[in-house]
Amino acid sequence: MNIQTHYSLKNWNTFGVDQTAEAFVSVDSIDALKAALNHPDYSHHFILGGGSNLLLTQALKGLCIHINLKGIAVVQENENEVVVEAQAGENWHDFVCWTLAQGYGGLENLSLIPGNVGTAPIQNIGAYGVELKDVFAGCSALHRKDLRLQDFDLKQAAFGYRSSYFKTRGKDEYVICSVRFRLTKDKHRLATSYGAITTALGDTPPSPQSIAKAVIAIRQSKLPDPAVLGNSGSFFKNPVLSKNDFDTLYQRYPALPHYPQADGTVKVPAGWLIDTLGFKGKRQGDAGVHEHQALVLVNHGNASGKDILALAQEIQARVKTTFGIALEAEVNIL
Ligand code: EPU
């Protein structure tokens, strides 16, 4: 096992924050993963996927295990549908492109989301009207202590808005090794109701490929490319308010965009709240708020995790004072 000590994680997190791991190993098989979890010298482990939802504010203690399991295979097929299994270390967008190249539908709205396949279920990634749970057929995860592989179905994965069993009750208990997706070969279920998609499509007939193209264009126009400007996508979750709290706020802010939920609650865009407070494009040293999307915090170069956290905390305090809303971080802060 090739363990490296005092290892810089700067190139392993999309914020590009320079923090170290006490020890680091990349594993490309389940056996190597088990050996790493069983290593007698390290009792504390951190599981690293694509590093795209992570803010490192301190050095990591113990062994950082990078999941580098690779492979994509069709595991079930009938006339209209396929179930495709992807290993956790596959890059998410490359995997989406592979499904589109085969003519499979289902993942097009989730194009260009940074990160890897294995971490996608943890926060039930979602964009433009589709969430991972809509195409999830199951996943295989290794229990970190007893080292047994366990299968999770849709119900067991307990998906919610940017949440799952793996982020709540099962937090830090499992390593997701592979994920299965139910995709369409024909009669695609296309989600085009999101306004920006309708506009971007124009007269082009909707298909998995044309929707992916539209989503990529929208994302590229609004969201910074982590390879160019360090970031972790949306830093906060969109808050979900009770109907009463929403009504009170809406009276004061009639321009507030809002999305009524099936259970009577109302989701409001954190980006609008932050933007209204004038944070868009603001900088504190090298930590900043993106100029086109106030929900995205960015690293202009040499910001530390603590610099970015300080900016996030200032935003949280201002949103609380002005709107009475406690913004919850979406990014995993360590
Ligand atoms: N808005 C502003 N100012 C801003 C940003 C947004 O006024 O600076 C307003 C917009 O005008 C719009 C509303 O807020 O009315 C929603 O904005 P947008 O469509 O950009 O989406 P979002 O709610 O900010 C969510 C997801 C994104 C996902 C998009 C598209 C969360 C936390 N974020 O963002 O996911 O791509 O919808 O579906 O739910 C991510 O999770 O990392 C992520 C990028």
Residues whose N, C-alpha, C, O or C-beta is under 5 A from the ligand:
A	BS01	EPU	G126 A127 Y128 G129 S232 G233 S234 F236 K237 N238 P257 P269 G271 W272 D275 H292 Q293 A294 L295
